[in-house]
Amino acid sequence: MNAPADSADVRRRNLALVLRYLDAHGPCARTEVAVGTGLVHATVTALVAELIDRGLVCEAGSVPSGGRGRPRRLLRLIPERVVILAAQVTLESVHVMAADFRGRVLHRESAPHHAPYGDPRALAAVIACLVRSAEAAVRDATPHAHLAQLAVAMAGPVVGPAHLVAAAIDFGWHNTDLRALVAAELPGLDCPVDVVNDANMAALAEYHALAAEGVRHPDTVAYIKADTGVGGGLLVDGRVHSGSHGMAGEIGHLPIALDGPECRCGTRGCLATYLGPEPLIRAAGLERLAEARGGEAALAELDRRLRDGDPDAVAALGAAGHALGAAVLGVSGVTDAGEIILGGYLATWAAWFRPGLEARLAGRRALSPDMQPVITFGVLGGEATLRGAFQTCRDALLDDPTSVPATQRTPVGGPVRQR
């Protein structure tokens, strides 16, 4: 009775298998795809025909077969067929990027959101405005592309099937359906809208970027970042592990001191109260600048003072490094992560965080040096979250090529029109 659904599911999985092989190894011939995927040649031929019909793949010339047979026709992906939109929300701004299937950036724009504390609707309107601008730019540049997905990366845990923002503490939200609010501001947008956790996206992006640079990751990796706030993620075998309630890796609200500063989350001594942007700005004596020109301007001034050797700035990060070390000890003790990646300004300012961090870790390392995680620093800076959101959408499309509609056949290089 379930045979039709099962058959469709098998076909979907096989399409994904072929598309992923071409993504990793193309251009290549159908014979190579069959060998690489383990599918029979006739099945590969049918699957390739469907991928071509959907505009995802095309024939790209031929090469001699090496024998007396006909030349082998090569296949390759068509990166401009699909466009993905990624948005990132920070404390003061919204950043939007549009990129094709290979990650070539087609459009990028940022704007301050001035969203009132506790009002997600105002922020949703700004996101929608920038998305409309990106959509228009994409339509001008690649009018026949399929707009695959919009992913909005938000600080705070994103939970449940509805992907609610459970608690955006710095914005004053609780159990907010940001996805519905953004979608309501974008009537007629012909693609799904999703909301994802910004730290999880950054964790994925840094994981893959470091792997591309030759870093061999262990099976369990923890990620800690600071920028909009303090967050993190937990990766198991390269995939985000979100825990039972979507809260795994929410390192910013790990208490590291019983009698520490009060935190907006309702407890005391959270890592965010030592390592977040506001505490660092305050410790470096830059509160007035933040009040006058905003937190991003104050962080830029903190960066300048650090590089000039300003003693207050250096001392602020030195103390924060000790707090970071306490959190690393806690995370490694609970998760047994073999590696901890530090991202955001923890990586940018690694030279100033490192002394306090190393001092806090020294005792445990001396006691059990072989049991402690390797500390690595992210390489993507402010790009990490948007890149991770893009990669998540791209992986979803690779897993389900049927989400891309069929096209009317045209010659290679000619326009592609959706039915």
LUMMI-280668 format. One record per residue (C-alpha): x, y, z. Coordinates in steps of 0.5 Angstrom, whole numbers, plus 500, padded with zeros to 3 digits. Example, Ala and Ser with C-alpha at 12.3 -4.5 7.8 and 13.67 -1.06 7.14 Angstrom:
<recs>
<rec px="525" py="491" pz="516"/>
<rec px="527" py="498" pz="514"/>
</recs>
This chain:
<recs>
<rec px="500" py="500" pz="500"/>
<rec px="506" py="505" pz="501"/>
<rec px="510" py="503" pz="495"/>
<rec px="509" py="509" pz="491"/>
<rec px="511" py="513" pz="497"/>
<rec px="517" py="509" pz="498"/>
<rec px="519" py="509" pz="491"/>
<rec px="519" py="516" pz="490"/>
<rec px="523" py="516" pz="497"/>
<rec px="528" py="511" pz="493"/>
<rec px="528" py="516" pz="487"/>
<rec px="529" py="522" pz="491"/>
<rec px="535" py="519" pz="495"/>
<rec px="538" py="516" pz="488"/>
<rec px="538" py="523" pz="485"/>
<rec px="541" py="526" pz="491"/>
<rec px="546" py="521" pz="491"/>
<rec px="548" py="522" pz="483"/>
<rec px="548" py="530" pz="484"/>
<rec px="552" py="530" pz="490"/>
<rec px="557" py="525" pz="486"/>
<rec px="557" py="530" pz="481"/>
<rec px="558" py="536" pz="486"/>
<rec px="564" py="533" pz="488"/>
<rec px="567" py="530" pz="482"/>
<rec px="564" py="533" pz="476"/>
<rec px="565" py="534" pz="470"/>
<rec px="565" py="526" pz="469"/>
<rec px="561" py="521" pz="465"/>
<rec px="555" py="517" pz="467"/>
<rec px="560" py="511" pz="467"/>
<rec px="564" py="514" pz="472"/>
<rec px="558" py="516" pz="476"/>
<rec px="555" py="509" pz="476"/>
<rec px="562" py="506" pz="479"/>
<rec px="562" py="512" pz="484"/>
<rec px="555" py="511" pz="487"/>
<rec px="554" py="504" pz="486"/>
<rec px="548" py="505" pz="481"/>
<rec px="547" py="501" pz="475"/>
<rec px="548" py="505" pz="469"/>
<rec px="541" py="505" pz="466"/>
<rec px="539" py="508" pz="473"/>
<rec px="544" py="513" pz="472"/>
<rec px="542" py="515" pz="465"/>
<rec px="535" py="516" pz="468"/>
<rec px="537" py="520" pz="474"/>
<rec px="541" py="524" pz="470"/>
<rec px="536" py="526" pz="465"/>
<rec px="531" py="528" pz="471"/>
<rec px="537" py="532" pz="473"/>
<rec px="538" py="535" pz="466"/>
<rec px="530" py="537" pz="466"/>
<rec px="531" py="540" pz="473"/>
<rec px="536" py="545" pz="470"/>
<rec px="541" py="542" pz="475"/>
<rec px="546" py="539" pz="470"/>
<rec px="548" py="539" pz="463"/>
<rec px="553" py="536" pz="458"/>
<rec px="559" py="539" pz="458"/>
<rec px="563" py="536" pz="452"/>
<rec px="566" py="529" pz="451"/>
<rec px="573" py="526" pz="452"/>
<rec px="575" py="520" pz="448"/>
<rec px="573" py="513" pz="451"/>
<rec px="580" py="510" pz="451"/>
<rec px="578" py="505" pz="447"/>
<rec px="574" py="503" pz="440"/>
<rec px="567" py="506" pz="443"/>
<rec px="564" py="513" pz="443"/>
<rec px="567" py="519" pz="446"/>
<rec px="564" py="519" pz="453"/>
<rec px="560" py="525" pz="455"/>
<rec px="561" py="529" pz="461"/>
<rec px="556" py="532" pz="466"/>
<rec px="557" py="538" pz="470"/>
<rec px="553" py="542" pz="475"/>
<rec px="550" py="548" pz="473"/>
<rec px="551" py="553" pz="479"/>
<rec px="547" py="559" pz="476"/>
<rec px="541" py="555" pz="476"/>
<rec px="540" py="556" pz="484"/>
<rec px="540" py="562" pz="488"/>
<rec px="540" py="561" pz="496"/>
<rec px="539" py="567" pz="500"/>
<rec px="542" py="568" pz="507"/>
<rec px="540" py="573" pz="512"/>
<rec px="544" py="574" pz="519"/>
<rec px="541" py="579" pz="525"/>
<rec px="546" py="582" pz="529"/>
<rec px="545" py="587" pz="535"/>
<rec px="544" py="593" pz="531"/>
<rec px="544" py="590" pz="523"/>
<rec px="541" py="586" pz="518"/>
<rec px="546" py="583" pz="513"/>
<rec px="543" py="579" pz="507"/>
<rec px="547" py="575" pz="502"/>
<rec px="545" py="572" pz="495"/>
<rec px="549" py="566" pz="492"/>
<rec px="549" py="561" pz="487"/>
<rec px="549" py="554" pz="488"/>
<rec px="557" py="554" pz="488"/>
<rec px="557" py="560" pz="493"/>
<rec px="559" py="565" pz="488"/>
<rec px="556" py="572" pz="491"/>
<rec px="551" py="575" pz="487"/>
<rec px="549" py="580" pz="492"/>
<rec px="550" py="583" pz="499"/>
<rec px="547" py="588" pz="503"/>
<rec px="547" py="591" pz="510"/>
<rec px="543" py="596" pz="514"/>
<rec px="541" py="598" pz="521"/>
<rec px="535" py="595" pz="524"/>
<rec px="533" py="600" pz="530"/>
<rec px="529" py="594" pz="532"/>
<rec px="525" py="596" pz="539"/>
<rec px="527" py="592" pz="545"/>
<rec px="521" py="586" pz="545"/>
<rec px="518" py="588" pz="538"/>
<rec px="520" py="582" pz="533"/>
<rec px="515" py="585" pz="528"/>
<rec px="520" py="591" pz="527"/>
<rec px="526" py="587" pz="525"/>
<rec px="522" py="582" pz="521"/>
<rec px="520" py="588" pz="517"/>
<rec px="527" py="590" pz="516"/>
<rec px="529" py="583" pz="514"/>
<rec px="524" py="583" pz="509"/>
<rec px="526" py="590" pz="506"/>
<rec px="533" py="587" pz="505"/>
<rec px="531" py="580" pz="502"/>
<rec px="526" py="584" pz="497"/>
<rec px="532" py="588" pz="495"/>
<rec px="537" py="582" pz="494"/>
<rec px="531" py="578" pz="490"/>
<rec px="531" py="584" pz="485"/>
<rec px="538" py="584" pz="484"/>
<rec px="538" py="576" pz="483"/>
<rec px="532" py="577" pz="478"/>
<rec px="536" py="582" pz="474"/>
<rec px="543" py="578" pz="474"/>
<rec px="540" py="571" pz="473"/>
<rec px="533" py="572" pz="471"/>
<rec px="532" py="564" pz="470"/>
<rec px="535" py="562" pz="477"/>
<rec px="530" py="558" pz="482"/>
<rec px="530" py="561" pz="488"/>
<rec px="531" py="555" pz="493"/>
<rec px="531" py="558" pz="500"/>
<rec px="531" py="564" pz="505"/>
<rec px="535" py="562" pz="511"/>
<rec px="535" py="567" pz="517"/>
<rec px="540" py="566" pz="522"/>
<rec px="538" py="569" pz="529"/>
<rec px="542" py="569" pz="536"/>
<rec px="538" py="564" pz="541"/>
<rec px="536" py="557" pz="541"/>
<rec px="531" py="555" pz="535"/>
<rec px="527" py="550" pz="537"/>
<rec px="521" py="545" pz="535"/>
<rec px="518" py="543" pz="528"/>
<rec px="516" py="551" pz="527"/>
<rec px="523" py="553" pz="529"/>
<rec px="521" py="558" pz="534"/>
<rec px="526" py="563" pz="537"/>
<rec px="525" py="560" pz="544"/>
<rec px="529" py="566" pz="547"/>
<rec px="533" py="572" pz="544"/>
<rec px="535" py="575" pz="550"/>
<rec px="539" py="581" pz="548"/>
<rec px="532" py="582" pz="544"/>
<rec px="527" py="581" pz="549"/>
<rec px="523" py="576" pz="545"/>
<rec px="521" py="569" pz="548"/>
<rec px="518" py="563" pz="544"/>
<rec px="517" py="568" pz="537"/>
<rec px="515" py="565" pz="531"/>
<rec px="520" py="569" pz="527"/>
<rec px="519" py="565" pz="521"/>
<rec px="512" py="567" pz="520"/>
<rec px="513" py="574" pz="521"/>
<rec px="518" py="575" pz="516"/>
<rec px="514" py="570" pz="511"/>
<rec px="508" py="575" pz="512"/>
<rec px="512" py="581" pz="510"/>
<rec px="514" py="577" pz="504"/>
<rec px="508" py="576" pz="500"/>
<rec px="509" py="572" pz="494"/>
<rec px="516" py="570" pz="495"/>
<rec px="517" py="564" pz="491"/>
<rec px="521" py="560" pz="496"/>
<rec px="521" py="557" pz="503"/>
<rec px="523" py="561" pz="509"/>
<rec px="527" py="558" pz="515"/>
<rec px="530" py="561" pz="521"/>
<rec px="536" py="558" pz="524"/>
<rec px="541" py="559" pz="530"/>
<rec px="547" py="563" pz="528"/>
<rec px="552" py="560" pz="532"/>
<rec px="550" py="553" pz="529"/>
<rec px="551" py="556" pz="522"/>
<rec px="558" py="559" pz="524"/>
<rec px="560" py="552" pz="527"/>
<rec px="558" py="549" pz="521"/>
<rec px="562" py="554" pz="517"/>
<rec px="568" py="554" pz="521"/>
<rec px="568" py="546" pz="521"/>
<rec px="568" py="546" pz="514"/>
<rec px="573" py="552" pz="513"/>
<rec px="578" py="549" pz="517"/>
<rec px="578" py="542" pz="514"/>
<rec px="579" py="545" pz="507"/>
<rec px="585" py="548" pz="510"/>
<rec px="588" py="541" pz="513"/>
<rec px="585" py="541" pz="520"/>
<rec px="583" py="533" pz="521"/>
<rec px="577" py="534" pz="526"/>
<rec px="575" py="529" pz="532"/>
<rec px="568" py="526" pz="532"/>
<rec px="566" py="531" pz="537"/>
<rec px="567" py="538" pz="536"/>
<rec px="565" py="544" pz="540"/>
<rec px="564" py="551" pz="538"/>
<rec px="564" py="558" pz="542"/>
<rec px="563" py="564" pz="539"/>
<rec px="562" py="572" pz="541"/>
<rec px="560" py="577" pz="537"/>
<rec px="552" py="579" pz="537"/>
<rec px="553" py="575" pz="544"/>
<rec px="556" py="569" pz="546"/>
<rec px="554" py="563" pz="543"/>
<rec px="556" py="556" pz="541"/>
<rec px="554" py="549" pz="538"/>
<rec px="556" py="542" pz="538"/>
<rec px="558" py="538" pz="532"/>
<rec px="558" py="530" pz="532"/>
<rec px="561" py="527" pz="526"/>
<rec px="560" py="534" pz="522"/>
<rec px="553" py="535" pz="524"/>
<rec px="550" py="540" pz="529"/>
<rec px="547" py="536" pz="535"/>
<rec px="542" py="540" pz="538"/>
<rec px="540" py="536" pz="544"/>
<rec px="533" py="534" pz="546"/>
<rec px="530" py="541" pz="546"/>
<rec px="535" py="545" pz="541"/>
<rec px="539" py="548" pz="547"/>
<rec px="545" py="544" pz="546"/>
<rec px="551" py="548" pz="545"/>
<rec px="548" py="555" pz="548"/>
<rec px="555" py="556" pz="552"/>
<rec px="553" py="564" pz="553"/>
<rec px="549" py="562" pz="559"/>
<rec px="553" py="557" pz="562"/>
<rec px="554" py="560" pz="569"/>
<rec px="562" py="560" pz="571"/>
<rec px="561" py="564" pz="577"/>
<rec px="556" py="563" pz="583"/>
<rec px="556" py="570" pz="585"/>
<rec px="557" py="573" pz="578"/>
<rec px="554" py="579" pz="575"/>
<rec px="546" py="578" pz="574"/>
<rec px="544" py="576" pz="567"/>
<rec px="538" py="577" pz="563"/>
<rec px="537" py="570" pz="563"/>
<rec px="535" py="570" pz="570"/>
<rec px="541" py="567" pz="573"/>
<rec px="548" py="570" pz="575"/>
<rec px="555" py="569" pz="573"/>
<rec px="554" py="567" pz="566"/>
<rec px="559" py="567" pz="561"/>
<rec px="556" py="572" pz="557"/>
<rec px="556" py="577" pz="563"/>
<rec px="564" py="576" pz="562"/>
<rec px="565" py="575" pz="555"/>
<rec px="559" py="579" pz="551"/>
<rec px="560" py="585" pz="547"/>
<rec px="557" py="590" pz="553"/>
<rec px="562" py="587" pz="558"/>
<rec px="568" py="588" pz="554"/>
<rec px="566" py="595" pz="552"/>
<rec px="565" py="597" pz="559"/>
<rec px="571" py="594" pz="562"/>
<rec px="575" py="597" pz="557"/>
<rec px="572" py="604" pz="559"/>
<rec px="568" py="605" pz="552"/>
<rec px="561" py="605" pz="555"/>
<rec px="560" py="613" pz="553"/>
<rec px="562" py="611" pz="546"/>
<rec px="557" py="605" pz="545"/>
<rec px="552" py="610" pz="548"/>
<rec px="553" py="615" pz="543"/>
<rec px="555" py="611" pz="537"/>
<rec px="553" py="604" pz="538"/>
<rec px="556" py="598" pz="540"/>
<rec px="559" py="596" pz="533"/>
<rec px="563" py="603" pz="533"/>
<rec px="565" py="601" pz="540"/>
<rec px="568" py="594" pz="538"/>
<rec px="571" py="597" pz="533"/>
<rec px="575" py="602" pz="537"/>
<rec px="576" py="597" pz="542"/>
<rec px="580" py="593" pz="536"/>
<rec px="584" py="599" pz="535"/>
<rec px="586" py="600" pz="542"/>
<rec px="588" py="593" pz="543"/>
<rec px="593" py="594" pz="537"/>
<rec px="595" py="600" pz="540"/>
<rec px="597" py="597" pz="546"/>
<rec px="592" py="600" pz="551"/>
<rec px="593" py="598" pz="558"/>
<rec px="585" py="598" pz="559"/>
<rec px="583" py="594" pz="553"/>
<rec px="589" py="589" pz="554"/>
<rec px="587" py="588" pz="561"/>
<rec px="579" py="587" pz="559"/>
<rec px="581" py="582" pz="554"/>
<rec px="586" py="578" pz="559"/>
<rec px="580" py="578" pz="564"/>
<rec px="575" py="575" pz="559"/>
<rec px="580" py="570" pz="557"/>
<rec px="580" py="567" pz="564"/>
<rec px="572" py="567" pz="564"/>
<rec px="573" py="563" pz="557"/>
<rec px="578" py="558" pz="560"/>
<rec px="573" py="556" pz="565"/>
<rec px="568" py="555" pz="560"/>
<rec px="572" py="551" pz="556"/>
<rec px="574" py="547" pz="562"/>
<rec px="566" py="546" pz="563"/>
<rec px="564" py="544" pz="556"/>
<rec px="570" py="539" pz="555"/>
<rec px="568" py="536" pz="562"/>
<rec px="561" py="535" pz="560"/>
<rec px="562" py="533" pz="552"/>
<rec px="569" py="530" pz="552"/>
<rec px="570" py="534" pz="545"/>
<rec px="576" py="533" pz="542"/>
<rec px="577" py="540" pz="539"/>
<rec px="574" py="547" pz="541"/>
<rec px="573" py="552" pz="536"/>
<rec px="573" py="559" pz="538"/>
<rec px="570" py="564" pz="533"/>
<rec px="568" py="571" pz="532"/>
<rec px="572" py="576" pz="536"/>
<rec px="575" py="570" pz="540"/>
<rec px="579" py="568" pz="534"/>
<rec px="580" py="576" pz="531"/>
<rec px="583" py="578" pz="538"/>
<rec px="586" py="571" pz="540"/>
<rec px="593" py="574" pz="542"/>
<rec px="589" py="578" pz="547"/>
<rec px="585" py="572" pz="550"/>
<rec px="590" py="567" pz="550"/>
<rec px="594" py="569" pz="556"/>
<rec px="588" py="568" pz="561"/>
<rec px="585" py="562" pz="557"/>
<rec px="592" py="558" pz="557"/>
<rec px="593" py="560" pz="565"/>
<rec px="586" py="557" pz="566"/>
<rec px="587" py="551" pz="562"/>
<rec px="594" py="550" pz="565"/>
<rec px="592" py="546" pz="571"/>
<rec px="588" py="541" pz="568"/>
<rec px="593" py="540" pz="562"/>
<rec px="598" py="538" pz="567"/>
<rec px="594" py="533" pz="570"/>
<rec px="591" py="530" pz="564"/>
<rec px="595" py="532" pz="558"/>
<rec px="592" py="527" pz="553"/>
<rec px="585" py="528" pz="555"/>
<rec px="584" py="535" pz="554"/>
<rec px="581" py="538" pz="547"/>
<rec px="585" py="542" pz="542"/>
<rec px="584" py="549" pz="541"/>
<rec px="583" py="552" pz="534"/>
<rec px="581" py="559" pz="532"/>
<rec px="576" py="560" pz="526"/>
<rec px="578" py="563" pz="520"/>
<rec px="572" py="566" pz="517"/>
<rec px="571" py="572" pz="522"/>
<rec px="564" py="576" pz="520"/>
<rec px="563" py="571" pz="514"/>
<rec px="562" py="565" pz="518"/>
<rec px="554" py="565" pz="520"/>
<rec px="552" py="567" pz="513"/>
<rec px="556" py="562" pz="510"/>
<rec px="554" py="557" pz="515"/>
<rec px="546" py="559" pz="513"/>
<rec px="548" py="558" pz="506"/>
<rec px="551" py="551" pz="506"/>
<rec px="545" py="549" pz="510"/>
<rec px="541" py="551" pz="505"/>
<rec px="545" py="548" pz="500"/>
<rec px="546" py="541" pz="503"/>
<rec px="538" py="541" pz="504"/>
<rec px="538" py="542" pz="496"/>
<rec px="543" py="536" pz="495"/>
<rec px="539" py="532" pz="499"/>
<rec px="533" py="533" pz="495"/>
<rec px="534" py="535" pz="488"/>
<rec px="526" py="534" pz="487"/>
<rec px="525" py="541" pz="490"/>
<rec px="528" py="544" pz="484"/>
<rec px="522" py="545" pz="479"/>
<rec px="523" py="542" pz="472"/>
<rec px="525" py="547" pz="466"/>
<rec px="523" py="547" pz="459"/>
<rec px="529" py="544" pz="455"/>
<rec px="534" py="549" pz="452"/>
<rec px="540" py="549" pz="449"/>
<rec px="546" py="549" pz="454"/>
<rec px="548" py="556" pz="455"/>
<rec px="541" py="558" pz="453"/>
<rec px="536" py="561" pz="458"/>
<rec px="532" py="556" pz="463"/>
<rec px="525" py="558" pz="464"/>
<rec px="521" py="555" pz="469"/>
<rec px="514" py="551" pz="468"/>
</recs>
